Amino acid sequence: MKPYYQDSAVTIYHGDCRQIVPTLGRFDLLLTDPPYGVAFKGKATKHTKAGGGYLGDDSDVGPSVVRECLAVCECGIVTPGIRLMYAYPQPRDVGCVYCPSGAGVGPWGFTCFHPVLYYGKRRGGPKSPASFQSFHTSPDCGHPCPKPLEWMTWFVQIAGDVQTILDPFAGSGTTGRAAKDLGRKAVLIEREERYCEIAARRMAQEVLPLCTANQRISNKT
Ligand SMILES: C[S@@+](CC[C@H](N)C(=O)[O-])C[C@H]1O[C@@H](n2cnc3c(N)ncnc32)[C@H](O)[C@@H]1O
């Protein structure tokens, strides 16, 4: 299959990961942020001023794709969201990103963390906590729910000496940007072309992260 974008570190495929993953080889790390099954399609977020979610956000595609990807990855880190986390394959370890300023609203109150599921064994590196606290904000890049780059960077680093990374739910390409910045290789898959385009632009930036570039543009106007 022809990539949507390719450079020496990152390859982006535009399409449904359920069709593309079986055509790829093996990877050291699965690092992905699947749809949370919350169906915020069409709602405006601070990242999409006019609104607009993404196709498939109301589905439970994540657990089955993660199961399939784990068969071709040595280890995995998944941010499943709270609603669907119980549907995922049983992890070897669980951590969280603790967000004291709030990570959403649940029926029993404010949610203050994002669960993190760890699969397999990390590849060496210093022992560190499996959770961290975050006040980071997501880049204003046109995707409805991009993860902060600092999170994906932290996840790549905690995995140790992993060289090849797969993200089947790439969105705006945060995993790819973190991999590239850390000198690793990544394959990203994204079903919506408008998000492939955002991801491709992020990969093509050699130094500046997208949010910084956007802030500079908006500061000028
Ligand atoms: C939670 S978002 C990922 C956000 C990403 N971590 C970022 O920082 O931008 C999940 C993404 O998976 C994509 N997606 C949903 N179903 C898919 C499928 N079957 N194949 C490929 N991508 C899919 C959605 O379009 C959405 O962009």
PDBQT file of the ligand as one rigid body, heavy atoms in Angstrom, charges set to zero:
ROOT
HETATM    1  C1  LIG A 301      -8.277   9.527  20.172  1.00  0.00    +0.000 C 
HETATM    2  S1  LIG A 301      -7.883   9.923  18.515  1.00  0.00    +0.000 S 
HETATM    3  C2  LIG A 301      -6.098   9.879  18.495  1.00  0.00    +0.000 C 
HETATM    4  C3  LIG A 301      -5.504  11.225  18.790  1.00  0.00    +0.000 C 
HETATM    5  C4  LIG A 301      -3.985  11.220  18.726  1.00  0.00    +0.000 C 
HETATM    6  N1  LIG A 301      -3.402  10.534  19.855  1.00  0.00    +0.000 N 
HETATM    7  C5  LIG A 301      -3.431  12.634  18.653  1.00  0.00    +0.000 C 
HETATM    8  O1  LIG A 301      -2.633  13.009  19.534  1.00  0.00    +0.000 OA
HETATM    9  O2  LIG A 301      -3.805  13.377  17.747  1.00  0.00    +0.000 OA
HETATM   10  C6  LIG A 301      -8.284   8.443  17.639  1.00  0.00    +0.000 C 
HETATM   11  C7  LIG A 301      -8.097   8.552  16.128  1.00  0.00    +0.000 C 
HETATM   12  O3  LIG A 301      -8.369   7.252  15.552  1.00  0.00    +0.000 OA
HETATM   13  C8  LIG A 301      -8.930   7.452  14.256  1.00  0.00    +0.000 C 
HETATM   14  N2  LIG A 301      -9.627   6.211  13.898  1.00  0.00    +0.000 N 
HETATM   15  C9  LIG A 301     -10.836   5.758  14.348  1.00  0.00    +0.000 A 
HETATM   16  N3  LIG A 301     -11.123   4.560  13.808  1.00  0.00    +0.000 NA
HETATM   17  C10 LIG A 301     -10.071   4.232  13.013  1.00  0.00    +0.000 A 
HETATM   18  C11 LIG A 301      -9.759   3.107  12.195  1.00  0.00    +0.000 A 
HETATM   19  N4  LIG A 301     -10.598   2.070  12.096  1.00  0.00    +0.000 N 
HETATM   20  N5  LIG A 301      -8.568   3.093  11.516  1.00  0.00    +0.000 NA
HETATM   21  C12 LIG A 301      -7.706   4.153  11.617  1.00  0.00    +0.000 A 
HETATM   22  N6  LIG A 301      -7.948   5.251  12.368  1.00  0.00    +0.000 NA
HETATM   23  C13 LIG A 301      -9.103   5.292  13.063  1.00  0.00    +0.000 A 
HETATM   24  C14 LIG A 301      -9.830   8.670  14.423  1.00  0.00    +0.000 C 
HETATM   25  O4  LIG A 301     -10.088   9.299  13.191  1.00  0.00    +0.000 OA
HETATM   26  C15 LIG A 301      -9.027   9.538  15.407  1.00  0.00    +0.000 C 
HETATM   27  O5  LIG A 301      -8.264  10.503  14.722  1.00  0.00    +0.000 OA
ENDROOT
TORSDOF 0
